[in-house]
Amino acid sequence: MESRAINFGAGPSALPTAVLQEATKGLLNFNGTGIGIAEISHRSKEFTAYLQGVEQNIRKLLDIQPTHSILFTQGGGSTQFSAVVLNMLARHHLLHPQLTDEDRVLDYVVTGSWSKKAAEEARRMGGSTVNIAADSRKYSKDQKSFDNIPTADAYSFSNNPALIYYCANETVDGVEFSAEETSPASFPFHLLPKNALLPLVGDYSSSFMSRPIPRISDHAIIYAGAQKNVGPAGLTILIVRNDCIVDVDAAARLGAIPVPICLSYKTLADHNSLYNTPPVLSMYITGLVLEYMLQLGGLDYYAGLTNRKSKKLYDVLKDGESKGIFRGKVKEGSGSQMNVVFDILGEGLLAKFIAGAEERGMKGLKGHRSVGGVRVSIYNAVTEEETDQLISYMEQFAGQHEINKE
């Protein structure tokens, strides 16, 4: 087999080589049917059985209880910016039909580019009042950058909101809520009402399946695009608490915004995610990835792998900072374990660093076009050995171009 580049891209991202090799078989003959997975009917008994297995493995890996349904859809996280608002406002109308639109509040925690876009979409759609429960830019070095996760005293949640939204990991800005509840950078679950069905919505697109999700059962909705850790682009996975799967048409008769039929969670749930043709190939490869993850030890294995890879990267970044070559963009303690972002100091050195990496078979290291610099995405399929190759190159590069030499 030809040698493959090491893909540090932010998504679509690397997939395990063993999974890709297995998937090539299914392209020609899916599960002994004689029909390729890209050709088979999504309503065939073979595919519907396979999809049930994908759901079961998600439940097993994340320990999802029967209180929540697992739904499969398309459109990525950006479509869910709209869908969560529509479905949760419909629920709120059914629970509180007497309220005016102005009294229906949506709480948004804004910690990066994606949560900012989510809040903007909610405001654009109308039918509610958007409250920014926390904005991390207020606590940044320049008052405008997303370089931190705010501490608990920065949050101001509303009374009885229709939803509370946060993005667990911001791929562009490289900040992430800590999984350790004692960390100042953890999500402030303790500020939310106790013993209540919380309208908590978590965008887990870029950290999904890299480690257990804190307080997963307390969430109303968790969604994730598959194209970071568990599959190719095209599939969006939803974990929806059953009381949030509501009759959106009944809510519309009470004044809620009408929900397009394919954005309704009830449509997805009532038809086992097969109301229309789903992304069959993406579902198939995602299923193979989940089986591969279970074989390796599940989320215990991947959480340990993620911790080791990210620690090594932040250590070499800190060493490069002491040499005057690298400059981290995120405050210590708020850094993402999936997307490590930094600048390279010195005229022309960024381009030189990227070119040198590509010569060594390491690709996808350019930062997002909106912020520049370097972004190292170390999703599940990026191995520790591949990460070590990048670290060795970073050490070499920093040593060659060191500014702070004695």
WOTA-V905190 format. One record per backbone hydrogen bond with DSSP energy under -1.0 kcal/mol. CO is the residue of the C=O (numbers start at 1). NH is the residue of the N-H. If there is no record, write none. Layout:
CO:NH + CO:NH
This chain:
6:363 + 8:377 + 16:20 + 17:21 + 18:22 + 19:23 + 20:24 + 22:26 + 23:27 + 25:28 + 25:29 + 26:37 + 30:33 + 35:30 + 36:39 + 36:40 + 41:44 + 44:48 + 45:49 + 46:50 + 47:51 + 48:52 + 49:53 + 50:54 + 51:55 + 52:56 + 53:57 + 54:58 + 55:59 + 56:60 + 57:61 + 58:62 + 59:63 + 59:64 + 65:68 + 67:242 + 69:240 + 71:238 + 73:236 + 75:79 + 76:80 + 77:81 + 79:83 + 80:84 + 82:86 + 83:87 + 84:88 + 85:89 + 86:90 + 87:91 + 88:92 + 89:93 + 90:94 + 91:95 + 92:96 + 96:99 + 101:104 + 104:129 + 105:162 + 106:131 + 107:165 + 108:133 + 108:134 + 110:136 + 112:116 + 113:117 + 114:118 + 115:119 + 116:120 + 117:121 + 118:122 + 119:123 + 120:124 + 121:125 + 129:106 + 131:108 + 131:133 + 133:156 + 134:110 + 135:138 + 136:139 + 137:140 + 145:147 + 147:331 + 151:154 + 152:155 + 163:107 + 164:201 + 165:109 + 166:203 + 168:177 + 170:174 + 174:336 + 175:170 + 180:183 + 183:186 + 185:178 + 187:189 + 188:191 + 189:192 + 196:198 + 199:164 + 200:220 + 200:221 + 201:166 + 202:223 + 203:168 + 204:207 + 204:208 + 207:210 + 213:216 + 215:218 + 216:219 + 220:241 + 221:202 + 222:239 + 223:204 + 224:237 + 226:230 + 226:231 + 227:13 + 235:226 + 236:73 + 237:224 + 238:71 + 239:222 + 240:69 + 241:244 + 242:245 + 246:248 + 247:251 + 248:252 + 249:253 + 251:256 + 252:255 + 260:263 + 264:268 + 265:269 + 266:270 + 267:271 + 268:273 + 269:272 + 271:274 + 278:280 + 279:283 + 280:284 + 281:285 + 282:286 + 283:287 + 284:288 + 285:289 + 286:290 + 287:291 + 288:292 + 289:293 + 290:294 + 291:295 + 292:296 + 293:298 + 298:302 + 299:303 + 300:304 + 301:305 + 302:306 + 303:307 + 304:308 + 305:309 + 306:310 + 307:311 + 308:312 + 309:313 + 310:314 + 311:315 + 312:316 + 313:317 + 314:318 + 315:319 + 316:320 + 317:321 + 318:322 + 320:325 + 320:326 + 321:324 + 323:403 + 323:404 + 325:345 + 327:343 + 331:334 + 334:176 + 338:378 + 340:376 + 341:329 + 342:374 + 343:327 + 346:349 + 348:352 + 349:353 + 350:354 + 351:355 + 352:356 + 353:357 + 354:358 + 355:359 + 357:362 + 358:361 + 361:6 + 363:8 + 365:375 + 368:371 + 368:372 + 373:367 + 374:342 + 376:340 + 379:382 + 383:387 + 384:388 + 385:389 + 386:390 + 387:391 + 388:392 + 389:393 + 390:394 + 391:395 + 392:396 + 393:397 + 394:398 + 395:399 + 396:400 + 397:401 + 403:405
